[in-house]
């Protein structure tokens, strides 16, 4: 899985950090999310999916890795 954060949509709510703090950080100066781990371990999928689901700005998404 690949996590995508659209900083143009991010409104700085930081809810994602509460759900998956090892995946999502925060840039205080820019007031936007920062990806700490673009390809987190599969064990974190549920936490990342919850962060994506509850992002008020719809700034987060998960892309599935494609096997070639």
Secondary structure as UniProt FT lines:
FT   STRAND          2..5
FT   TURN            7..9
FT   HELIX           15..19
FT   TURN            21..23
FT   STRAND          24..27
FT   TURN            28..31
FT   STRAND          32..35
FT   TURN            38..39
FT   HELIX           42..44
FT   HELIX           45..54
FT   TURN            56..57
FT   STRAND          60..63
//
